[in-house]
Amino acid sequence: MNLLTPLRRRVNALLDHDLPPSRASRAVGLIIGALIVINVGSVILESVEPIRVGYEPILWWIEQIATVVFAAEYLLRLWSAVDRVNDRFRHPLWGRLAYASRFFSIIDLVAILPGILGVLGAGDLRVLRLMRLLRMLKLSRHSTTFSLLWSVFREEASAIGAVLFILLLTLIMSGSLMYMIEGEAQPTVFSSIPAAMWWAIETLTTVGYGDMVPVTPLGRIVGGLVSIVGIGTLALFSGILTVSFMEQLRLRRELLRRLVDADLAGGKLSVADKRLVEALSRKLGMPDAEADEIIEEETRRPPETCPVCGHRAAPREPVA
């Protein structure tokens, strides 16, 4: 065993979100999250000329500290990737390359690129500022809500794709139709199909900036119909997301109940078992209070017994 292996495993225990959280890992997460918020806030304030001129040294130091910390975090994550719970990262070379190609790893890399490019004197200032704002995406690593939303989009991908296809079809057809109807009456406004499609986007989303307005009777009729279609389609999209979101929460509560039942099959829940259940509930995006409520309900509920032999029935295996 390499002499650095114990140290590498301790580093992975601080950074691997698939492991049960500890006080140290929570502290590291809070520090990284606070630094992200401070750094993004400094980028926003830097765009204000008086603040940039008056507090330039402070803003410069915030950027340098953030770059060093984010770079160290990225390198440590890459170094300790072979000790993660996921077996696909076990190989010392290919495992680290696979880890580096993950979404969150790419976000971590993007977070340190502005500092590197700034030191090298490359890149436009506005582009670098935008890349620094992308550091806010690093917070999604520490957010269970993001994983819940990702599960919703993954499960409802076909339904969401169908709604988006309807929107795209309506957008193209209504834009083309309005170009034909309003092109002669307003040649400078509805000058092309892409320009008319911008009007269709405003109308479908019911924003209506007022920069492009149909003036012909037929154009107004078409505009009203497009508005109705847009309201219905967006409502359908919102309904799909809402129902799927609630279903994901129900499935996660059911998973937690089954895990509690499995632990109760061996007797009373120990303190360690309760901590594991609470850690899993946080990972699933559920508050600790709800986990405690589930534990209390399952503990009070009388055990299910087999109608033939009278022994306690084995709990169903939890489904991941």
Buried (B, 14 or more C-beta within 10 A) or exposed (E): EEEEEEEBEEBBBBBBBEBBBEEEBEEBBEEBBEBBEEBBEBBEBBEEEEBEEEBEEEBEEBBEEBBEBBBEBBEBBBBBBBBBEEEEBEEEEEBBEBBBEBEBBEBBBBBBBBBEBBEEEEBEEEEBBEBBBBBBBBBBBBEBEBBBBEBBEEBBEEBBEBBEEBBEEBBBBBBBBBBBBBBEEBEEBBEEBEBBBBBBBBBBBEEEEEEBBBEBEBBBEBBEBBBEBBEEBBEBBEEBBEEBBEBBBEBBBEBBBBBBBBBBEEEEBEEEBBEBBBBBBBBBBBEEEBBBEBBEEBEEEEEEEEEEEEEEEEBEEBEE
